[in-house]
Amino acid sequence: MRGVKRKSVLIVGAEAMPFAATGGLGDVIGSLPQALAAADRELDVRVVMPLYSAVGEKHRAKMKQIAVFDVNLSWRKQYCGIFSMKSRGVTYYFIDNEYYFRRDTLYGQYDDGERFAYFCSAVIEMMKQLNYEPDILHAHDWQAALSLMYLEREKRCGKFLGTKKIFTIHNIEYQGKYDFSILGDVFGLGAEDADILSFDGCINLMKGAIELADTVSTVSPTYSREILTPEYGKGLQNILAENSFKLCGILNGIDNVYYNPSSDSVIPAVYSADDPDGKAFCKAALRAEAGLSDGDVPLFAIISRLVAHKGLDLVCEAIRGILNETSGQLIVLGKGTPEMEDFFRGLEAEMPGRVRALIVYDRDLSKRIYAGADILLMPSRSEPCGLAQMIACAYGTIPVVRETGGLADSVSYAYRDGDGVLTGNGFTFAEPSASALYGAAKAASDFWYRSEDRKELIHRIMTTDFSWSVSALSYSDMYRSLLMRR
């Protein structure tokens, strides 16, 4: 409304598509802000992230430098430049410091603790320099956790008293753990901050953010409940239980412009739910590209990091039985542990023309696999949200998932009820066992072999709405609820 100040949210994250990203966190911070801006015109949505060397020139050309200042971090005084641009209703800020961010990779550096402490401190200093007081500071994962700690210090001095704090856990396995010896020297914090960050004999940045946040969210409702248990809480379950009154789960979405088979320029043929014929062409092209033989058999796909917690150990036990029983084929895309990579290379050598192991990361190739495959195997032991099952549905590929985290929230078992009405959008199994995976994969294959069932299920899953517009409304409601709270 004219004359009414919009509520402002500053989203703080270590990565965002399309600027620089390594995985799901980048997908979320790349898509959610724009969906929020579109869904709620009363929200002023802004994002801040590091200006990595990976950010390309086509993006840099659109930026303007709007501030230059020093950031104090313990005994250090470091340059900080703020670059800004606008895109699809969102204001983006980029923290420039080549010493910290001109690196070959986004993470995995020896000084990650110092790098992201600098980033978080720079975010708060940027707010002061720009005279910008957001109504909500929304930090994502451990790399952004210290922004809540530094904001709390400002509040002790009477600044930013109106700014609420939200922390989102994307994966609780990565908590930001450090020795207490660097509390002052690297993080620039004092003894008064130690209790908030202290956990299990060390600094735990995620634990501190959970304690400090007014709201703690996770990336699916089921995951928000799972992390309250010892099996999934990774040691923080009791801390989360103490803070359960502020815990909620919102299922992620996917970018339905980027993941859209009716307009995707990297797949061999476009198609849609109402005109799905192009999927068969994509399957034939994928088989030719991967060196798989022809035949009217289901093509299974795995698009994943090749590690045990993704349930790939279950695949190793079950896959020969699955392929032999269904006469199916398998294509695998991803990198992981040497043992897992070697297993799939060995399976390819054992079953030439039926199995192809592509031990790479390749986003365009992944889309060609989503478009060309019939059934996606995703047997994760733990999956906070998962995007692959949603992308598979968008491309008409039937998901087979374990009932955990966001997989349980997004995929339900497909069957016909007593009246013959089809319900569900995939195949699921509860027990993390090879036999349970085998049963679900066999059921999916049986459904695929029944031509009319297959056509109806493909139409059903392609019309399932996993867009960010749905999730954005839930985030908007979370913001409004928090701002109404005293």
Sequence and secondary structure as in RCSB ss.txt:
>XXXX:A:sequence
MRGVKRKSVLIVGAEAMPFAATGGLGDVIGSLPQALAAADRELDVRVVMPLYSAVGEKHRAKMKQIAVFDVNLSW
RKQYCGIFSMKSRGVTYYFIDNEYYFRRDTLYGQYDDGERFAYFCSAVIEMMKQLNYEPDILHAHDWQAALSLMY
LEREKRCGKFLGTKKIFTIHNIEYQGKYDFSILGDVFGLGAEDADILSFDGCINLMKGAIELADTVSTVSPTYSR
EILTPEYGKGLQNILAENSFKLCGILNGIDNVYYNPSSDSVIPAVYSADDPDGKAFCKAALRAEAGLSDGDVPLF
AIISRLVAHKGLDLVCEAIRGILNETSGQLIVLGKGTPEMEDFFRGLEAEMPGRVRALIVYDRDLSKRIYAGADI
LLMPSRSEPCGLAQMIACAYGTIPVVRETGGLADSVSYAYRDGDGVLTGNGFTFAEPSASALYGAAKAASDFWYR
SEDRKELIHRIMTTDFSWSVSALSYSDMYRSLLMRR
>XXXX:A:secstr
 TT   EEEEEE S BTTTB SSHHHHHHHHHHHHHHHH TTEEEEEEEE  TTS HHHHTT EEEEEEEEEETT
EEEEEEEEEEEETTEEEEEEE HHHH SSSSS  TTHHHHHHHHHHHHHHHHHHTT   SEEEEETGGGTHHHHH
HHHHHHTT STT EEEEEES TT   EE GGGTTTTT   HHHHHHHEETTEEEHHHHHHHH SEEEESSHHHHH
HTTSHHHHTT HHHHHHTGGGEEE    B TTTS TTT TTSSS   SSSTTHHHHHHHHHHHHHT   SSS EE
EEES BSGGGTHHHHHHHHHHHHHHHT EEEEE  B HHHHHHHHHHHHHSTTTEEEE S  HHHHHHHHHH SE
EEE  S  SS SHHHHHHHTT EEEEESSHHHHHH  B EE TT  EE SBEEE S SHHHHHHHHHHHHHHHHS
HHHHHHHHHHHHTS  BHHHHHHHHHHHHHHHHH  
